[in-house]
Amino acid sequence: MPKENKTYFERKLERIYAEDSLPARQYVQIRQSKAFMEKYYSDRVELNELAREAFMSRFHYVRIFQRMYGLTPRIYLRDLRISKAKGLIRQGLSITQVCLDVGYESVSTFSSLFKKCTGYTPKEYQNLHNSNLE
């Protein structure tokens, strides 16, 4: 059977894939840690613990997570918490209660992160949402 000739680009893609692909086990471990963050976002989630549970060094875990999802685990968790906070604010919960429910211990830290991510302070977001209901 004759060996098919591959183009330069096909050979290049094969080489990149061979060098860049991860073992299936690592994909599973990263997906499990992401699911863990989604379930326990309001708890204290430690990066070292996530990496240890995935059987990776902290550096390797962050690198693989970012390669898979385009965000570092810390940024993913922050965005997840802010998304959950937006929903709770729309439900009418107090800012302090929302802060605690999504895993922040400091209202000022929560407020500054919320503003950084949304462009609004939690109170402004709450007022904006309340004015849209009328």
PyMOL commands that set and color helices and strands:
alter all, ss='L'
color gray80, all
select helices_A, chain A and resi 8-20+24-39+47-53+58-69+73-90+95-101+107-118+122-133
alter helices_A, ss='H'
color red, helices_A
deselect
rebuild
show_as cartoon
